[in-house]
Each structure stands twice: as structure tokens, then as C-alpha cells.
Amino acid sequence: MSRSTAEIVREYGPFPGADSVHGVTYDGQNVWFAAGDKLRAFDPASGKTLRSIDVAAHAGTAFDGQHLFQLAEDRIQKIDLKTGRVLATIPAPGRGGDSGLTWAEGTLWVGQYRDRKIHQVDPQTGAILRTIETNRFVTGITWIDGELWHGTWEGDESDLRRVDPDTGEVLERLEMPPGVGVSGLESDGGDQFFCGGGSSGKVRTVRRPRRGSAAGSGSEIPAASPSK
């Protein structure tokens, strides 16, 4: 397993009126984060807040290229990006114990915090398609170039972990400084991660380690073995 110190490239916030940052996602232009009673968007180039959507936003956030998805207690909401209207809801697999959320290859991926699991979920029905078990509490989740990463946060320790999508084995760790937590996680599709900072009210960018031959689209998933 590779282990190194996370390189924090930039910090955004705290943001006026947002006491905490929960889930984080990226729509290709703007960063969205869950702030309890709103989804908020900011420009990662300037850090300027651009808009907000009044919707319950208690944990993970995802973007499928057209819609936002937001965890709210025991459900996942599908939200129209332009109007902010909730178009549909599906049950969350953890029934309120869910944390991270991301979109990849036509499905949702949902983290369960204390259960230390990551579920692949049908976005139409909420049915669990497969489950990956990990050995730490799961916060945010993201896929990039066929790599599955998730955040952890236990006590004063937090890191980003690349795990084997079949076995859950930890392949790489990026350790955050003491006291700096990761509540949400999303790749920018390139060499950076956006990380929610929980009660700090901040979003941080962390540099993704370079690969010698990284290739593929941002959410490309390798062929998986049958569900366990």
C-alpha cells in the first residue's frame, strides 16, 4: 500500500450562511456542496458563490451530467439542475446512515458511514446492485480513471483512500493534516479532488497522485466480479 501526505492545493470558504459542508460534487464548471438546508454552488476559479437551491442536503451529493442527486436523511433526491425542482426520490440503502454519493457509468454509488460499506445502487429504484466492504468509516466517494476513492474521518484522523473495487483492499492513502477532515469527496475529472471540510465550513482541493499511464474517462469503471 502506498502512503503519503495529502497535498492541499487550495481552500474555499467558510461561506456566508453555511455552517457546514457535507457532500460535494462538480458539474464540470461549478462545485456544489450540501449545506444542510441548501445546495450551494461556487466557481472554483474565483471562489465566488453563484447560486443555491432550497432542498434538504444532509450528506452526499452527485451529478450525472444533467441532474443533481442529494442524500437527505433516508432518501436520495433527483434534482433538476436548472430549476432546482425535485424530480424523483428513491430510498437510500442505509436508511439514514448514508454518507457519500457519486455517479459513475450509469449508477449511483452510496457510502454507509458507520457500516463501512459502499453500495452500487440503481438510480431508478434504489435497488442495491453490489456492495464493497471497507475497513474504515466511509465519508465521500468518487471514481476517476477506473479508480475508486473514498474519504474517511474518525476522531482527529482523516484521509483519502484508493481501494480495490472488488475486494475493498486499500491500495493507497493520502493522509490529511491532523484536525482536517474530509466529509465529502469528488474528482474534478483530472488531477484534483474537491473535499468537503465538515464543520469547518470549507471546501479544499487535494492533488491526486500522478499515474504513469492514467487514461480513460473520469468515471470509467473496470469490469467487476459478481456482487458479493
PEJO-V231904 format. One record per backbone hydrogen bond with DSSP energy under -1.0 kcal/mol. CO is the residue of the C=O (numbers start at 1). NH is the residue of the N-H. Records with the same first field share a line. If there is no record, write none. Layout:
BEGIN
CO->NH / NH
END
This chain:
BEGIN
2->173
4->175
7->207
10->205
12->203
15->18
21->198
23->34
25->32
30->27
31->42
32->25
33->40
34->22
35->37
36->57
38->35
39->53
40->33
41->50 / 51
42->31
43->47
48->43
51->41
53->39 / 55
57->36
59->23
60->71
62->69
67->64
68->79
69->62
70->77
71->58 / 59
72->75
74->92
75->72
76->90
77->70
78->87 / 88
79->68
80->84
85->80
88->78
90->76
92->95
94->97
97->113
99->60
100->111
102->109
104->107
107->104
108->121
109->102
110->119
111->99
112->117
113->138
116->134
117->112
118->132
119->110
120->129 / 130
121->108
122->126
127->122
130->120
132->118
140->151
142->149
144->147
147->144
148->163
149->142
150->161
151->139
154->157
156->179
157->154
158->176
159->152
160->174
161->150
162->171 / 172
164->168
169->164
171->2
172->162
173->4
174->160
175->6
177->180
184->196
186->194
191->208
192->188
193->206
194->186
195->204
196->183
197->200
198->21 / 201
202->197
203->12
204->195
205->9 / 10
206->193
217->220
END
